[in-house]
Amino acid sequence: MEFAAVVPFLMLALALVWQVLLLGITSMYASHGAAEAARQAAVTPDDLERIDAEARRRVQSPWNGEDVLTVAVVERDGARYAQVTMAMPVFLPGTDGPWDITAESQVVTEVEPMGVTP
């Protein structure tokens, strides 16, 4: 009788642990994708398609889908940053939730962008 009363709470606890694990994996992939995007943006600053492709290549499926992962290069305070935003899955990878995880990595410029004049 006590076991039947405890099982729903154990399942809820297991579901919460699983969701926290998904949060951690999504954060890890977002920061890894941002680092790879920043690395590519340092070499090819004007080729956003190549930057996006490199970030997606380093992230596992289903986290690298078109509707899950977005890549942008933003300028703030005189520096450029590669920004990766990923949709946080709810309970199963590949399902979109209402939350987004964003990670940034600073671009260490090796080649000046074509539109920038010193």
Buried (B, 14 or more C-beta within 10 A) or exposed (E): EEEEEEEEEEEEEEEEEEBEEBBEBBBBBBBBBBBBBBBBBBBBBBEBEBBBBBBBEBBEEBBBBEEBBBBBBEEEEEEBBBBBBBBBBEEEBEEBBEEBBBBBBBBEBEEEBEEEEE
